[in-house]
């Protein structure tokens, strides 16, 4: 007869041989009672492939009721009809549950970050973990990684987009995709939900850095000349203007990078956008600026150290704030000097356009070709940088744009 709830409430251990007592239900389900009176549900079945008799445990009564036990038995029998061993399926389910418990998204993401950080610059490594901590972990951090679906990730990326940070959303998506690739390799998940989000994000509209026209330079340089600021800030600004490099490359400059005898500044690959060494020929004016700041910062590693923490560079916002305070907010940026540099030199028709591009560090991504091109046109680039410095000097001294370019000696 099948077991009833009334029977379960009253049944006791009655054997005298100290062996488990079994009370059978139907279809292999039975209640096993130990000599100490513990009642546990078991199911007897034969393994699909070997036909060997085996047992499957469903838990203790009364925690697992008769109704619950029968549901578990029926689920196991359904697996058997499909040729699946329910005991192996149970082990896999328990393994997945343990994986979920031990591998929330934040744990896996930090493991991925620690594994990959030796391949990144310290600054890039800090940026990656900071973006995860601010934009992803608060929403997905405690969620088991193998339960995260495409919509979960998309909801978080949409939050980033709503605050107008389109590029940040794109980068966060790339990092999440990389985390899931790592999780697949380490057998924490079976698929990557981020790959299903292709085309789901808003495309960023390309924007150019604000830059003045050549005609606006005299008034701008006059305003800068009249602005009261610290010597270090002014020298950094002028060196940025003379060299055509990026703001980050100026503020991160180190004394060991300068060869004043060769009149060259060699910016190492790890500090360049394309990870290739870049050579900047130094004009007389640029060397004079370095001579001016050496008494102030020559005892530091950095040419432009942070005032409060000299082991760190000055903020790359310092120059932008200077530009804004003289009334050019939204019209000019530190990066805008690269546009001016390109415009002046190209419009002069005095120099090879390829030499100008090389000086702007616009080189192919191929490491072999890039290694050759970074030194290409060096004699012409030395002349070009001196000519450009003289051109800026003439504007600042006359407060006008020269009538023609050829009036300045090469």
C-alpha positions as CSV (number, residue, x, y, z in Angstrom):
1,X,0.0,0.0,0.0
2,X,1.2,3.5,-0.7
3,X,2.4,5.6,2.3
4,X,0.0,8.1,3.7
5,X,0.5,11.3,5.8
6,X,-1.2,9.7,8.7
7,X,1.1,6.7,8.6
8,X,4.2,9.0,8.4
9,X,3.1,10.7,11.6
10,X,2.8,7.5,13.6
11,X,5.3,5.0,12.1
12,X,8.2,4.1,14.4
13,X,11.3,1.9,14.2
14,X,10.3,-1.6,15.2
15,X,13.1,-3.9,14.0
16,X,15.2,-5.8,16.5
17,X,18.3,-6.4,14.3
18,X,19.5,-2.8,14.4
19,X,19.2,-2.5,10.6
20,X,17.5,0.3,8.7
21,X,13.7,-0.2,8.4
22,X,12.1,0.5,5.0
23,X,8.5,1.6,4.4
24,X,7.7,1.5,0.7
25,X,5.6,3.9,-1.3
26,X,5.3,3.4,-5.1
27,X,7.7,3.5,-8.2
28,X,10.8,2.9,-6.1
29,X,10.2,5.6,-3.4
30,X,10.5,4.5,0.2
31,X,11.0,5.9,3.7
32,X,14.1,4.6,5.5
33,X,14.0,4.7,9.3
34,X,17.3,4.4,11.3
35,X,17.5,2.7,14.7
36,X,17.6,6.1,16.2
37,X,14.3,7.0,14.6
38,X,15.7,9.3,11.8
39,X,13.4,9.2,8.7
40,X,14.8,9.9,5.3
41,X,13.4,9.5,1.8
42,X,15.2,7.2,-0.7
43,X,14.5,6.1,-4.2
44,X,15.6,2.8,-5.7
45,X,16.4,2.8,-9.4
46,X,18.7,1.2,-12.0
47,X,21.3,3.2,-13.8
48,X,20.5,3.8,-17.5
49,X,23.7,2.4,-19.0
50,X,24.9,-0.3,-16.6
51,X,21.6,-1.4,-15.2
52,X,23.2,-1.4,-11.8
53,X,20.8,-0.9,-8.9
54,X,21.4,2.4,-7.1
55,X,19.8,4.7,-4.5
56,X,18.9,8.4,-4.6
57,X,18.4,10.4,-1.4
58,X,15.7,13.2,-1.3
59,X,16.2,14.4,2.3
60,X,14.7,14.0,5.8
61,X,11.1,13.7,6.8
62,X,9.3,15.9,7.9
63,X,11.4,18.6,6.2
64,X,10.7,16.9,3.0
65,X,7.0,16.0,3.0
66,X,5.4,13.0,1.2
67,X,4.2,15.3,-1.5
68,X,7.7,16.8,-2.0
69,X,9.3,13.3,-2.0
70,X,6.9,12.1,-4.7
71,X,7.6,15.2,-6.9
72,X,11.3,14.5,-6.6
73,X,10.7,10.8,-7.5
74,X,8.7,11.8,-10.5
75,X,11.4,14.2,-11.7
76,X,14.0,11.5,-11.3
77,X,11.9,9.0,-13.2
78,X,11.4,11.5,-16.0
79,X,15.2,11.8,-16.3
80,X,15.5,8.0,-16.5
81,X,13.1,7.9,-19.4
82,X,15.5,10.3,-21.2
83,X,18.5,8.0,-20.4
84,X,19.8,10.4,-17.8
85,X,21.2,9.1,-14.5
86,X,19.3,11.2,-11.8
87,X,22.1,10.7,-9.3
88,X,24.6,12.3,-11.7
89,X,22.2,15.0,-12.5
90,X,21.8,15.7,-8.8
91,X,25.6,15.9,-8.4
92,X,25.8,18.4,-11.4
93,X,23.0,20.5,-9.9
94,X,24.8,20.6,-6.5
95,X,28.1,21.5,-8.3
96,X,26.4,24.4,-10.2
97,X,24.8,25.6,-7.0
98,X,28.3,25.6,-5.3
99,X,29.7,27.5,-8.3
100,X,26.9,30.1,-8.0
101,X,27.6,30.5,-4.3
102,X,31.4,30.7,-4.7
103,X,31.4,32.8,-7.9
104,X,29.4,35.9,-7.8
105,X,30.2,38.4,-10.6
106,X,32.5,40.6,-8.5
107,X,34.6,37.7,-7.4
108,X,35.2,36.5,-10.9
109,X,35.8,40.0,-12.2
110,X,38.4,40.7,-9.6
111,X,40.1,37.4,-10.4
112,X,40.1,38.4,-14.1
113,X,41.5,41.8,-13.2
114,X,44.3,40.4,-11.1
115,X,45.2,37.9,-13.8
116,X,45.3,40.6,-16.5
117,X,46.8,43.5,-14.6
118,X,50.4,42.5,-15.4
119,X,49.6,43.2,-19.0
120,X,48.4,46.7,-18.5
121,X,50.1,49.9,-17.4
122,X,49.4,50.8,-13.7
123,X,47.2,53.7,-14.7
124,X,45.1,51.6,-17.1
125,X,44.8,48.9,-14.5
126,X,43.4,51.4,-11.9
127,X,41.0,52.8,-14.5
128,X,39.6,49.3,-15.2
129,X,38.9,48.3,-11.6
130,X,37.6,51.8,-10.8
131,X,35.0,51.6,-13.6
132,X,33.9,48.1,-12.5
133,X,33.6,49.3,-8.9
134,X,31.5,52.4,-9.8
135,X,29.4,51.2,-12.7
136,X,29.0,47.4,-12.5
137,X,29.6,45.9,-9.0
138,X,26.8,47.9,-7.3
139,X,24.3,46.3,-9.7
140,X,25.7,42.9,-10.7
141,X,28.5,42.3,-8.2
142,X,26.7,39.9,-5.8
143,X,24.8,38.1,-8.6
144,X,26.0,34.5,-9.3
145,X,27.9,34.9,-12.6
146,X,26.2,31.9,-14.2
147,X,22.8,33.4,-13.7
148,X,23.5,36.7,-15.4
149,X,21.6,37.1,-18.7
150,X,22.0,39.6,-21.6
151,X,19.2,41.8,-20.3
152,X,20.9,42.1,-16.9
153,X,24.0,43.5,-18.5
154,X,22.1,45.7,-20.9
155,X,20.1,47.3,-18.0
156,X,23.3,48.4,-16.3
157,X,24.8,49.7,-19.6
158,X,21.6,51.7,-20.2
159,X,22.1,53.4,-16.8
160,X,25.5,54.5,-17.9
161,X,24.2,55.8,-21.2
162,X,21.4,57.7,-19.5
163,X,24.0,60.0,-17.8
164,X,25.5,60.7,-21.3
165,X,28.6,58.6,-20.8
166,X,28.4,56.8,-24.1
167,X,32.1,55.9,-24.4
168,X,32.2,54.7,-20.8
169,X,29.3,52.4,-21.5
170,X,31.2,51.0,-24.5
171,X,34.3,50.4,-22.5
172,X,32.4,48.8,-19.6
173,X,30.7,46.4,-22.1
174,X,34.1,45.4,-23.5
175,X,35.3,44.7,-20.0
176,X,32.3,42.6,-19.1
177,X,32.7,40.6,-22.3
178,X,36.3,39.9,-21.4
179,X,35.3,38.9,-17.8
180,X,32.8,36.4,-19.2
181,X,35.4,35.0,-21.7
182,X,37.6,34.4,-18.7
183,X,34.7,32.8,-16.8
184,X,34.2,30.4,-19.7
185,X,37.8,29.3,-19.8
186,X,37.8,28.7,-16.0
187,X,34.5,26.8,-16.4
188,X,32.4,29.1,-14.2
189,X,29.9,29.8,-17.0
190,X,29.0,28.1,-20.3
191,X,28.3,31.1,-22.5
192,X,29.0,34.8,-22.8
193,X,25.8,36.9,-22.5
194,X,27.5,40.1,-23.5
195,X,28.1,38.8,-27.1
196,X,24.3,39.0,-27.6
197,X,24.4,42.7,-27.0
198,X,26.1,43.5,-30.4
199,X,24.5,46.7,-31.7
200,X,22.4,47.2,-28.6
201,X,24.3,50.3,-27.4
202,X,24.0,53.9,-28.6
203,X,26.8,54.8,-31.0
204,X,28.9,57.6,-29.9
205,X,29.0,60.6,-32.2
206,X,32.5,61.5,-33.2
207,X,33.6,64.8,-31.7
208,X,36.6,66.9,-32.2
209,X,38.5,68.7,-29.4
210,X,37.9,72.4,-29.4
211,X,40.7,74.3,-31.1
212,X,41.2,77.9,-32.2
213,X,41.8,79.0,-35.8
214,X,45.2,80.4,-36.7
215,X,43.7,83.9,-36.9
216,X,42.5,83.7,-33.2
217,X,46.0,82.8,-31.9
218,X,47.3,86.4,-31.2
219,X,44.4,87.4,-28.9
220,X,44.5,84.0,-27.2
221,X,48.3,84.1,-26.6
222,X,48.0,87.7,-25.3
223,X,45.3,86.6,-22.8
224,X,47.5,83.7,-21.7
225,X,50.5,86.0,-21.3
226,X,48.6,88.3,-19.0
227,X,47.2,85.5,-16.9
228,X,48.8,85.2,-13.4
229,X,49.8,81.6,-12.6
230,X,52.5,79.5,-11.1
231,X,55.8,79.2,-13.1
232,X,55.4,75.4,-13.4
233,X,51.9,75.8,-15.0
234,X,53.0,78.4,-17.5
235,X,56.1,76.4,-18.5
236,X,54.0,73.2,-19.0
237,X,51.5,75.2,-21.1
238,X,54.3,76.7,-23.3
239,X,56.0,73.3,-23.7
240,X,52.7,71.8,-24.7
241,X,52.2,74.6,-27.3
242,X,55.8,74.1,-28.7
243,X,55.9,70.3,-29.0
244,X,52.5,69.3,-30.4
245,X,52.2,66.4,-28.0
246,X,49.2,65.4,-25.9
247,X,48.5,66.9,-22.5
248,X,49.1,63.6,-20.7
249,X,52.5,63.3,-22.3
250,X,53.5,66.7,-21.0
251,X,52.3,66.3,-17.4
252,X,53.9,62.8,-17.2
253,X,57.3,63.9,-18.6
254,X,60.4,62.7,-16.8
255,X,63.8,64.2,-16.7
256,X,65.4,61.0,-17.9
257,X,63.5,61.2,-21.2
258,X,65.3,64.3,-22.3
259,X,68.6,64.3,-24.2
260,X,69.5,68.0,-24.4
261,X,72.7,67.3,-26.2
262,X,70.8,65.6,-29.1
263,X,68.0,68.2,-28.6
264,X,65.4,65.4,-28.4
265,X,62.7,64.2,-26.0
266,X,62.1,60.5,-26.2
267,X,58.7,59.6,-24.8
268,X,58.7,55.8,-23.9
269,X,56.1,53.5,-25.6
270,X,54.2,52.9,-22.3
271,X,53.3,56.6,-22.1
272,X,52.1,56.9,-25.7
273,X,48.6,56.3,-26.9
274,X,49.7,53.7,-29.5
275,X,52.4,52.2,-27.3
276,X,55.3,53.1,-29.6
277,X,58.2,55.3,-28.6
278,X,57.9,58.9,-29.9
279,X,60.7,61.3,-30.5
280,X,60.1,65.1,-30.2
281,X,62.9,67.3,-31.5
282,X,63.4,70.2,-29.1
283,X,63.6,73.8,-30.3
284,X,65.8,76.4,-28.6
285,X,62.7,77.8,-26.9
286,X,61.7,74.3,-25.6
287,X,65.2,73.8,-24.2
288,X,65.1,77.2,-22.5
289,X,61.8,76.3,-20.8
290,X,63.4,73.1,-19.4
291,X,66.4,75.2,-18.2
292,X,63.9,77.5,-16.5
293,X,62.1,74.7,-14.6
294,X,65.1,72.6,-13.7
295,X,65.9,74.6,-10.5
296,X,62.3,74.1,-9.4
297,X,61.8,70.4,-10.2
298,X,65.2,69.0,-11.3
299,X,65.5,67.0,-8.0
300,X,62.3,65.1,-8.8
301,X,61.8,62.3,-11.3
302,X,58.9,64.2,-12.9
303,X,59.4,67.5,-14.7
304,X,55.9,68.6,-13.6
305,X,55.2,66.9,-10.2
306,X,52.0,67.4,-8.3
307,X,52.4,70.1,-5.6
308,X,51.0,67.9,-2.8
309,X,52.3,64.5,-4.0
310,X,55.5,65.0,-5.9
311,X,55.7,61.3,-6.9
312,X,52.6,61.9,-9.0
313,X,52.3,64.2,-12.0
314,X,50.4,67.4,-12.0
315,X,46.8,67.1,-13.0
316,X,46.2,67.1,-16.7
317,X,43.2,69.4,-16.0
318,X,45.5,72.2,-14.9
319,X,46.2,73.5,-18.4
320,X,42.5,73.2,-19.3
321,X,41.5,75.2,-16.3
322,X,44.1,77.8,-17.3
323,X,42.5,78.1,-20.7
324,X,39.0,78.3,-19.3
325,X,40.0,81.1,-16.8
326,X,41.2,83.4,-19.6
327,X,37.8,83.2,-21.2
328,X,38.2,80.4,-23.8
329,X,36.1,77.7,-22.3
330,X,34.6,75.5,-25.0
331,X,36.7,77.2,-27.7
332,X,40.1,75.8,-26.9
333,X,41.6,72.8,-25.1
334,X,45.1,71.5,-24.5
335,X,44.6,69.0,-27.2
336,X,43.6,71.8,-29.5
337,X,47.3,72.7,-29.8
338,X,47.8,69.6,-31.9
339,X,45.2,70.9,-34.4
340,X,46.9,74.3,-34.5
341,X,50.3,72.6,-34.9
342,X,49.0,70.6,-37.9
343,X,47.1,73.5,-39.5
344,X,50.1,75.9,-39.3
345,X,52.6,73.4,-40.6
346,X,50.4,72.1,-43.4
347,X,49.3,75.5,-44.5
348,X,52.9,76.7,-44.6
349,X,53.6,74.3,-47.5
350,X,57.2,74.2,-46.3
351,X,57.4,70.7,-44.9
352,X,56.6,67.2,-46.1
353,X,53.1,66.3,-44.9
354,X,54.3,62.8,-43.9
355,X,56.9,64.5,-41.6
356,X,54.1,66.4,-39.9
357,X,52.1,63.3,-39.4
358,X,55.1,61.5,-37.9
359,X,55.6,64.4,-35.5
360,X,52.0,64.1,-34.4
361,X,52.8,60.3,-33.7
362,X,50.3,59.3,-36.3
363,X,52.0,56.0,-37.2
364,X,50.7,52.6,-38.3
365,X,49.8,50.1,-35.6
366,X,52.3,47.6,-37.0
367,X,55.2,47.4,-34.5
368,X,57.8,46.7,-37.2
369,X,56.7,49.5,-39.5
370,X,56.1,51.8,-36.5
371,X,59.6,51.2,-35.2
372,X,61.0,52.5,-38.5
373,X,58.6,55.4,-39.0
374,X,59.1,56.9,-35.5
375,X,62.6,58.1,-36.7
376,X,61.6,58.9,-40.2
377,X,62.2,62.4,-41.5
378,X,64.2,63.3,-38.4
379,X,66.5,66.0,-39.9
380,X,63.4,67.7,-41.4
381,X,61.5,67.3,-38.2
382,X,64.2,69.1,-36.3
383,X,64.1,72.0,-38.7
384,X,60.3,72.0,-38.6
385,X,60.1,72.2,-34.8
386,X,62.5,75.1,-34.7
387,X,60.5,76.9,-37.4
388,X,57.3,76.4,-35.6
389,X,58.7,77.7,-32.3
390,X,60.0,80.8,-34.2
391,X,56.6,81.3,-35.8
392,X,54.9,81.3,-32.3
393,X,57.5,83.7,-31.0
394,X,56.7,86.1,-33.9
395,X,53.0,86.0,-33.1
396,X,53.6,86.6,-29.4
397,X,56.0,89.5,-30.0
398,X,54.0,91.2,-32.8
399,X,50.5,90.2,-31.7
400,X,49.6,89.5,-35.3
401,X,49.7,86.6,-37.7
402,X,52.7,86.8,-40.1
403,X,51.8,88.0,-43.5
404,X,53.3,84.9,-45.1
405,X,55.1,81.8,-43.8
406,X,58.2,82.2,-46.0
407,X,59.3,85.2,-43.9
408,X,60.5,82.9,-41.2
409,X,63.8,81.2,-41.9
410,X,64.0,77.4,-41.9
